[in-house]
Amino acid sequence: MTMATTPYSRWKTLEDEQVNQGLISEILGAASDDVWATAACVDRILHDTDAQQALLLHGISRTDNVVGRCSEKIPREGREGGESTASNQDQLVQHFKQSPTDAQLCQLRSVLLARLARLTTFIELEKVAIADAVEEESVDEDMEEWEDDPWAEEGSDSPPKPKQTGKLPFNLQAFLLNDLLSSAQDLASYQYFDALQVLFQRHGLELWPYRFRILDFIPEHAPPLAYRRLLPSLDSASNSELRWSKAQEQAPIDFSQLPSTRAAIQQAGLALDLPEPRPVPPEEATSEPLSSDQLTQWYTSRVDNIIQTTGMVDVALALIQHGASQGVPGLDEMGEELSLLSRLVYDAPQDPTSPSDWNLDLWRSMSPEAVVRGYLAHSTPESIPSDITRLVIPYLFVLETRAERAGHPDPDLQERMLHEYILSTPLELAASIFEASKPTLPAAQRILRNDVDVAQMALACLYGSDSLDEWPTMSRIFECMPAWETAAQDETDEEAADTTLTSLGSFVTPTTTRPKCTPKDLLLFFKPLTVQSLSRALDILDVHLESGEILSRWSVPAPLRWFLQSADDVKEQRAWANRMARRAGGIGDPLNDLEDWEWLLDDMLKLTEKSESGIRGAFGLLSREEVLSIFLSGLLSTGKFDIAKSLIRQPHGKLSLSSETIEDICLKCSNELYDNASSGNYRVGDMKLAYDCLDILPPSPRVVQEKEFIEATSRICSFHVTSRPGIPISPIEIRLTKDRLSLISRVLSSNGDAYKHTEVMLDLCFKLGFRNDVTAEVKVLAMMADTALQAEDFDRAYDHTQKMVNSIHQLQSDQPALTDDTKLKEAIEVCWIACFQLGRQPEYHELSKKMTLLGQALDLCPADKMHDVLTAWRRLQQEDIEARVERLNNRDSSIPQSARVTERHAAFVPRNVASSLRARLQDIHMPSPPLLSTPDAAALASRTFKSVASNFSFSIGHRSQTQASDNLSVVSEGSRRDGASDVSAQASRAISKGIGWLIGVDE
């Protein structure tokens, strides 16, 4: 036989997949070396169970002879244990030293026998796994027709099984080489519970110490009923853990597996390094059965771990129920807690935001109120009555039972807990509860079975609510109230109800110490009321609900407690009526038709009326006329003037107000629109509404005056008058200006040409409220003259001054009795100073007009100022004489003597002025010329004009007046030396810069 065809070479070249029973017998049977053949069987681990079994059996058969030889060396009594054990051990060691091959074969045989036992177990595990997979597939086909929640079927006979694949989580090679604990843990992790049961039965002695480590590998979400046969139970006889039952008698141990045999081989120094399963650390073993308390602790710990890891309360509950059924003590109370918690997790309505991290610690830390709220947290109005019946009431019953067991009975617990929840729940849910408590329902079906409780709870809920848009829901609650026969009630009960509601109105009013009054607090006020008083309170509630619906309809809703707070507060009722009239319909639903406004008026009047039982409405303290006035104000504020005209002009309309009242309302609304206007243009915006509002009634002096003021405001704004640099003046600033003539001054200051439009300025003065006021007219003309003077427009300044003089003369001739009138004196003072100012102007070259102005000033000025005017007159007269002499000298050759004589004797002052001057001089003793230290006329005029014109202010345009008042002290004409004419001219020019310094205005 060549080397290539020897059994040894053939076996080495053979792949594992090619090995079968025939080749094993053919190749290994031909090998003469038992050690090599046996080692070859140990060296290979195949994936095919039949081939592996044949390989193991062949290797064992090759070692049968060595067992016989070794057994012969040891007497039977030595093998069974006796006094000669030590000597037998020595003989065995000596034998192995003499025959090393026997030692090797014994070691190889021990490995093959262990693998054969493992192989037999693996074959059974595969059978169980395949059977479970077929059963699971059949169950899945049946469940395809049912989509029900598995938790809904309580008490099902067949527990749900985990998904099986028919293939073990490990192969044969891993099972043979790994320790049994690792294989058992793999089966537990993948939920091969039937296979794990087989492993426990066949290798119970090896796995018993590690049973709890194996159970810990079972996933927490696995249903306990699926592995219930693996769970520990209590032996009632020993009050400890029940040991596993032995499924079969223990097979006898082979000679090669005896500890003594292994020890002898070790002593002979012939131990081989063979692959053996990894040993399990002994410190992780639990060999002794657990006590009852330890079992309870294990189940409790397992439940906590399940809930913490998965949150699956139903799995934890099933585990506790199984433990309790196996006699484990101390699990009943936990089962009760888990049962209640499972109702919260699985039976109570949920939504995606519901918490999923429930655990027993959290459950036990919750108060009963929190548990009730948790049960009903996601209930709907349709489901809450049934949720209370099937979830809350059983829980409250358990609490009552526990209280009785603890020796602290609480018979009112259920009623108290329900009341607290109803008082804190939204009105929509509360309405469903009240509907499930109607007096018309049978008592057994009602959630609240006491009619008095229903009424008190409803009053507290409604008056304690902040809702503004749930009036239909509130009406639903009211419809569930009981109806009592109170025909024989005495008046004291009604008074008690009214007094209670009045006190409640004060109680619900927010304060610094109690910003909010809860329904629970309000219930304290209704508890003492009798049935008759509650009936009266429900009548009041009916009126308040109707009033609330009316207010909500017109976009001015108020919480129901407001009707309590405002019952005796006329200011609050008036304020809400104004809101109703002005905000009716809201922005999204404006009132555009006459019918809508009539409907609003009807509702407002309805709120002032009393009900059939004598209860006042929301506006019960307001008179009908006041409500009509408020309504008309609100209507006008919206700009619906055509509707207002229709309502006012109806012959027998509901808007029955006097014309004076309507006029007052129109003026008031117009003023409001005016004050709110952002632009003064009365053609647009609120200013247009303010103007049009005055067209509702026929013109009257007050209406005309207000319209003219609006027109004046529009005119002032058209001149771009500013209140601050770059900011146009607003209408409200115009109205709040105390001295309205100053507005004309600001117009003149801000517009260079405004002084040229005399009629426009005077019309503006009249429309600002100064019509038929000559004093105001004179002041305006003085402003215009001053502005013209600053612009060096002397002709217009002269025209304005002459109009002032004419106005004064006209006023004096029409009303001579008013010469002592203060305003007339002020006008005269302004007029003569203006004339004097322009007459002294050196830059004004019209001598005749200047003389006329000084003559008019002399005519109007006070007696103590005539000397100053005459001083200026003499200067002008001297200038006039010099000018005439010069003209005569230049014209002697061409002008006849008679003409020169005529011109020389002609007076340069008008006849009326001269006569006036002579008349004044006849009555007045002229003093001698003043000394040099005497102030001249300009300084005197300055002090006088400042005191007179301080009552009206107007700014000065164009030219600065800052130094005018500082350069006024000049010498008088009587004491002036020859060189003083230049000084007088300079002072005259300084004085002529404007009359603003005369009226006390500083720029």
Beta strands, then each sheet from edge to edge (+ up, - down):
strand 1: 234-235
strand 2: 240-241
strand 3: 722-724
strand 4: 727-728
sheet 1: 1+ 2-
sheet 2: 3+ 4-
end
